[in-house]
Amino acid sequence: MLLMAGVTKEFRIHERSVRARLTPRQYPYWRTISEGCHLGYYRGTRRGTWIARYREAGSAGPAVRKSIGDADDGCEANGSTILNWKQALDAATSWFALQEAGGDGDLDPNMTVADAVIAYIEMRDARETARVGRKARSTASFKLNSHVLADQKLSGVKLCDLNEAHLRSWQRRLSCARGSSKLRVLSELKAALNDIYAEHRKALPRDFPVTVKFGCRPVFADDAASESVARSNQVLPDERIRKILAAVQDQDSDGDNSILAILLAATGARFSQVVRMFVRDVELDRNCVFVPPSRKGRGKKIGPHIRVQVGEDVVAALRSHVENRGPNEPLLLRWRYRQVSPTKWIRVSRAPWKTPSEMQRWWPKQPGFQA
C-alpha cells in the first residue's frame, strides 16, 4: 500500500496502558523508529494491529507499509501472530532492512536452503503433473529430497548466510555412487537456488549468484569425466533392435505398442518427443516424419520440428495410423481401461500416451519374452 509523505505525529504506543486509552480510528497511531521508518499501531474496535511503514530517507514520494501482527492488548504475546512492542519492533526492523536493500519484503529473512528447494520441487512437480495429466513427481523431487533436504547441514542454512564453503562441503558428503549422478543432483540444486534468486533478487545478497556459481562448481569433476559416456551404453546393435521390434509386433494385437517402438527406433527420439507428434507430422509420399524438439534443457524450445527420413518398412507401418484421420489428431493412441471388478478390466476409450511407464507396464505381461 502506498502513502504520500506527510507530517507524522508521535504517540507512546510502546506502552500497553497508553494503547488501551487510544480511540479506535481508521488510520494507525505512529512512532518514528528512524528517518523514513515508522512503526504504527492500528486501534480497532476489537483488537490492535502493528503496522510498519517505510519511505526512502530524504524522499517525498509514496511510502509502503505492511502489517506485522496483532498487538498483545488482551492476551500474552506468542512471538509469531501476537507481538509485544519489542517483538513488533524487531520484525519491523528486519522488514526495514529488506526495504533499504531494495527488496519487496516478500522474502522471509530467515528463509533457508530447504525452503528454496521445497518451493522449487513444488514448481517442478506442478509442471510435471500438468504435462502428464495426473499427479506426478518430478526428477527434482527424487534427487533433492534424498540428497539436499536430508542433509541438515546444508538445508538448514539461511539463504542470506549461504557461502561457497557450505556448497562445497555438501558436495563432498554426497552419497551417489557415480560422478555423473552427483552432477545431476548438483544441477538440480543450482537450478533451485538460481530460481529463488530470480524471484527475490532484490532481497538477497548481491553476490548470491556468484556464491552459487562457484560453490556449485563440481569438486568431483574427475570422477565424472572418467566414467564411460552414458549414451554409448544405450545404443543397441541393429540385430537386437530387430529382435525387440519383432517381439512387439508378434504379441501386440492392437499395434499401439509396436508403432510406438518402431518410431522410437527409426527416429532415435525420446518418448516425450514422439508422443507429441500429430498426423500432420507424417508425410508418406516423401518417406519422412517431423519430430517435435526435445524439452530437455533450460526453458522451452520453440524451434522447428526435426525432419527425419525413414524407410519403406516404417512408412508401411505408419500408413494405417494416418489414413482417414484428421491432420490435427494425435498420431499415437492407446486404449484406456477401467476396472469393473477385482479381476476384470474393460476398454473405455482411446487416448494419447502420457508417460513411458505405460509402455513399460506392457512388457511384463508378455510371457517368455527375452530380448
Residue, then its C-alpha position, 0 to 999 in steps of 0.5 A: m500500500l502506498l502513502m504520500a509523505g506527510v507530517t507524522k505525529e508521535f504517540r507512546i504506543h510502546e506502552r500497553s496502558v497508553r494503547a488501551r486509552l487510544t480511540p479506535r480510528q481508521y488510520p494507525y497511531w505512529r512512532t518514528i523508529s528512524e528517518g523514513c521508518h515508522l512503526g504504527y499501531y492500528r486501534g480497532t474496535r476489537r483488537g490492535t494491529w502493528i503496522a510498519r511503514y517505510r519511505e526512502a530517507g530524504s524522499a517525498g514520494p509514496a511510502v509502503r507499509k505492511s502489517i506485522g501482527d496483532a498487538d498483545d492488548g488482551c492476551e500474552a504475546n506468542g512471538s509469531t501472530i501476537l507481538n509485544w512492542k519489542q517483538a513488533l519492533d524487531a520484525a519491523t526492523s528486519w522488514f526495514a532492512l529488506q526495504e533499504a536493500g531494495g527488496d519487496g519484503d516478500l522474502d522471509p529473512n530467515m528463509t533457508v536452503a530447504d525452503a528454496v528447494i521445497a518451493y522449487i520441487e513444488m514448481r517442478d512437480a506442478r509442471e510435471t503433473a500438468r504435462v502428464g495429466r495426473k499427479a506426478r513427481s518430478t526428477a527434482s523431487f527424487k534427487l533433492n529430497s534424498h540428497v539436499l533436504a536430508d542433509q541438515k547441514l546444508s538445508g538448514v542454512k539461511l539463504c542470506d548466510l549461504n557461502e561457497a564453503h557450505l556448497r562445497s562441503w555438501q558436495r563432498r558428503l554426497s552419497c551417489a555412487r557415480g560422478s555423473s549422478k552427483l552432477r545431476v543432483l548438483s544441477e538440480l540444486k543450482a537450478a533451485l537456488n538460481d530460481i529463488y534468486a530470480e524471484h527475490r533478487k532484490a532481497l538477497p545478497r548481491d553476490f548470491p549468484v556468484t556464491v552459487k556459481f562457484g560453490c556449485r562448481p563440481v569438486f568431483a569433476d574427475d570422477a565424472a569425466s572418467e566414467s564411460v559416456a552414458r549414451s554409448n551404453q544405450v545404443l543397441p546393435d541393429e540385430r537386437i533392435r530387430k529382435i525387440l521390434a519383432a517381439v512387439q509386433d508378434q504379441d501386440s494385437d492392437g499395434d499401439n505398442s509396436i508403432l510406438a517402438i518402431l518410431l522410437a527406433a527409426t527416429g532415435a527420439r525420446f518418448s516425450q518427443v514422439v508422443r507429441m507428434f500429430v498426423r500432420d507430422v507424417e508425410l508418406d509420399r516423401n518417406c519422412v516424419f517431423v519430430p517435435p524438439s526435445r524439452k530437455g534443457r533450460g526453458k522451452k524450445i520453440g524451434p522447428h520440428i526435426r525432419v527425419q527420413v525413414g524407410e519403406d518398412v516404417v512408412a508401411a507401418l505408419r500408413s494405417h495410423v494416418e489414413n482417414r484421420g484428421p491432420n490435427e489428431p494425435l498420431l499415437l493412441r492407446w486404449r484406456y481401461r477401467q476396472v469393473s471388478p477385482t479381476k476384470w478390466i474393460r476398454v473405455s476409450r482411446a487416448p494419447w500416451k502420457t508417460p513411458s511407464e505405460m509402455q513399460r507396464w506392457w512388457p511384463k505381461q508378455p510371457g517368455f519374452q527375452a530380448 
